[in-house]
Amino acid sequence: MEIENVSKPMTQDAVQQEAAAKVQSMAIRNAEEQGAAAAKLLESAEVITDSNVGNNVDLLG
């Protein structure tokens, strides 16, 4: 068996593994950013303190 024929698939595997690791890292970073944005949105939400809000529903428009 020639070394060149054996080394190419191993190199391709290494490249595929490295690419997969980078994509996974990007996905994790993206999820962390989205989580931080969601937490910020929840923190900025206004709490309704008026007890009359939502008691009546106008069905006729």
C-alpha positions, 0 to 999 in steps of 0.5 A: 500500500502506498503511503500517499493513498493512506494519508489522503483519507486521514487528512480529509478526516482531520479537515472534516473533524476540524470543520465540524468543530468550528461549526459547532463552536459557531453554533454554541456562540450563536445560542449563547448570544440568543440566550443573552438577548432573550434574557435582556428582553425578559428583563426589560419587559414591563410588569402590568400593575393595573388590576383592571387590565384584562378583566373585560373583553370586547367581542364586538370590536 
